[in-house]
Amino acid sequence: MAEIDKAKRKVIAELVRRWITSEVIRNYFRNMLNLPVERELPAEQRYLLEELDRADKE
C-alpha cells in the first residue's frame, strides 16, 4: 500500500471531520449500519479527538 504524505492525510482528516459533523451523513451511516445512537462521546474518546485536533493545529 502506498504511503500517504502528511498534506494528504490532513486533507483526508478534514474531509472525514466534515462528514461526521453533517447530520445527514451521520443519519445515513447510523441507518445503514444499524448503529445505536449515543448522545455523548465517552470521556476517553472525547479526549483523543481533542488531542487530534490540537495536533492538527500545530
NUDOLO-303458 format. One record per residue: x, z, y of N, C-alpha, C in turn; residue in three letters; residue number from 0. Coordinates in pm, 1 decimal, decimal comma. Example, Ala and Ser with C-alpha at 12.3 -4.5 7.8 and 13.67 -1.06 7.14 Angstrom:
n_X	n_Z	n_Y	ca_X	ca_Z	ca_Y	c_X	c_Z	c_Y	r	k
1319,0	780,0	-569,0	1230,0	780,0	-450,0	1320,0	780,0	-330,0	ala	0
1285,0	708,0	-225,0	1367,0	714,0	-106,0	1290,0	787,0	3,0	ser	1
REM end
This chain:
n_X	n_Z	n_Y	ca_X	ca_Z	ca_Y	c_X	c_Z	c_Y	r	k
84,1	0,0	-117,3	0,0	0,0	0,0	88,8	0,0	123,7	met	0
57,4	-81,8	218,3	138,7	-94,8	339,5	122,2	28,1	428,9	ala	1
230,6	66,3	492,3	227,7	178,8	586,0	154,9	137,3	713,8	glu	2
84,2	231,5	772,8	14,9	206,7	898,8	92,5	279,2	1008,1	ile	3
128,2	206,6	1113,5	207,4	270,3	1218,7	124,0	369,9	1297,9	asp	4
191,0	451,8	1377,3	125,9	561,2	1449,4	16,9	511,8	1544,9	lys	5
39,5	400,9	1612,8	-59,9	347,9	1706,5	-187,6	307,3	1633,4	ala	6
-172,5	243,7	1518,4	-289,8	202,2	1441,0	-363,9	323,2	1385,8	lys	7
-289,4	425,8	1344,0	-354,2	548,2	1295,4	-438,1	611,2	1404,9	arg	8
-385,1	610,6	1527,3	-457,1	669,4	1639,2	-586,6	592,9	1666,0	lys	9
-579,4	460,8	1662,6	-698,4	378,4	1684,7	-802,0	404,8	1575,4	val	10
-757,4	413,4	1451,4	-848,7	439,8	1340,3	-912,7	577,0	1356,5	ile	11
-832,0	676,6	1392,1	-884,7	812,6	1411,0	-989,4	816,4	1521,6	ala	12
-964,1	747,7	1631,8	-1061,2	744,2	1741,4	-1190,4	676,4	1698,5	glu	13
-1178,1	569,1	1623,0	-1297,1	498,9	1575,0	-1379,3	587,6	1482,6	leu	14
-1313,2	654,8	1390,3	-1384,5	743,5	1298,5	-1451,6	856,3	1375,2	val	15
-1383,0	911,4	1475,7	-1444,5	1017,2	1557,0	-1570,3	966,8	1627,3	arg	16
-1563,3	845,5	1679,5	-1682,3	789,1	1745,4	-1795,5	770,0	1646,4	arg	17
-1760,8	721,8	1526,4	-1863,0	701,3	1424,0	-1931,0	831,5	1387,7	trp	18
-1853,9	936,6	1363,3	-1915,2	1060,9	1316,6	-1987,0	1134,9	1427,9	ile	19
-1961,1	1099,0	1552,5	-2035,6	1161,5	1661,2	-2163,5	1085,5	1693,4	thr	20
-2181,1	971,5	1632,5	-2303,0	894,5	1651,9	-2411,7	946,9	1557,9	ser	21
-2522,3	989,3	1614,3	-2632,5	1043,7	1534,2	-2684,2	939,1	1434,6	glu	22
-2688,5	815,0	1475,2	-2737,0	708,4	1386,2	-2647,1	695,5	1263,6	val	23
-2517,2	693,9	1286,4	-2422,4	680,4	1175,0	-2427,7	803,2	1084,6	ile	24
-2432,4	923,2	1146,6	-2441,3	1045,9	1065,4	-2565,2	1042,3	977,0	arg	25
-2677,9	1004,1	1035,2	-2801,4	996,7	955,9	-2791,2	892,8	845,7	asn	26
-2731,1	779,8	875,6	-2714,4	674,3	775,8	-2633,9	724,9	656,1	tyr	27
-2517,5	784,5	683,5	-2433,3	834,3	573,8	-2500,5	950,5	499,8	phe	28
-2564,7	1037,5	574,1	-2633,6	1150,9	510,8	-2739,8	1099,6	414,7	arg	29
-2818,3	1002,8	458,8	-2923,7	947,6	373,2	-2865,7	865,8	258,7	asn	30
-2763,5	787,5	287,9	-2703,7	703,1	185,7	-2641,6	787,3	73,3	met	31
-2573,7	894,6	112,0	-2504,0	977,8	14,0	-2586,1	1097,6	-31,9	leu	32
-2707,8	1109,6	22,9	-2795,5	1221,2	-10,1	-2725,1	1355,3	13,7	asn	33
-2663,5	1368,3	131,5	-2587,6	1487,9	165,6	-2678,2	1594,6	227,4	leu	34
-2648,8	1720,9	195,6	-2724,1	1828,2	262,1	-2682,2	1837,9	408,8	pro	35
-2769,9	1887,0	491,5	-2742,9	1899,0	634,1	-2679,6	2034,8	662,4	val	36
-2565,4	2033,2	731,5	-2502,4	2157,4	776,4	-2507,3	2157,3	928,9	glu	37
-2563,6	2258,6	986,3	-2578,3	2265,2	1131,7	-2445,8	2297,1	1200,5	arg	38
-2362,4	2378,1	1138,7	-2234,4	2413,2	1198,2	-2123,4	2395,4	1095,9	glu	39
-2005,8	2359,7	1146,3	-1890,0	2349,4	1059,3	-1840,7	2488,8	1023,6	leu	40
-1790,4	2505,2	902,2	-1724,7	2630,9	870,0	-1604,1	2650,2	962,7	pro	41
-1568,2	2774,8	988,6	-1462,2	2807,1	1084,2	-1331,2	2736,0	1051,1	ala	42
-1294,7	2729,6	924,2	-1167,6	2666,3	886,2	-1167,7	2516,8	919,8	glu	43
-1276,5	2448,5	891,4	-1283,9	2305,8	921,8	-1285,2	2282,1	1072,4	gln	44
-1357,0	2366,5	1146,0	-1359,3	2354,1	1291,1	-1218,5	2372,6	1348,2	arg	45
-1145,2	2470,8	1295,3	-1007,6	2495,8	1338,7	-919,0	2373,9	1310,7	tyr	46
-931,2	2316,6	1191,9	-848,8	2199,8	1156,1	-879,6	2080,2	1245,4	leu	47
-1006,9	2058,6	1277,3	-1042,6	1949,2	1366,9	-987,2	1971,9	1507,6	leu	48
-991,1	2096,2	1552,6	-933,7	2128,2	1684,1	-783,9	2103,3	1685,1	glu	49
-715,4	2138,9	1576,0	-571,7	2114,5	1565,2	-542,5	1964,0	1568,2	glu	50
-623,3	1886,1	1499,4	-605,1	1740,1	1500,2	-623,8	1684,5	1642,1	leu	51
-725,3	1733,3	1711,6	-748,7	1688,0	1848,9	-631,3	1722,9	1939,4	asp	52
-578,6	1846,2	1924,7	-463,5	1886,3	2005,7	-342,1	1799,5	1976,6	arg	53
-316,0	1775,0	1848,8	-201,6	1693,0	1809,2	-217,7	1550,1	1860,1	ala	54
-339,9	1501,0	1858,4	-367,3	1364,2	1902,7	-343,0	1349,1	2053,8	asp	55
-366,2	1455,5	2128,8	-349,9	1450,9	2274,6	-203,9	1459,5	2317,8	lys	56
-116,9	1501,7	2226,1	26,9	1514,2	2259,5	96,2	1380,8	2262,3	glu	57
REM end
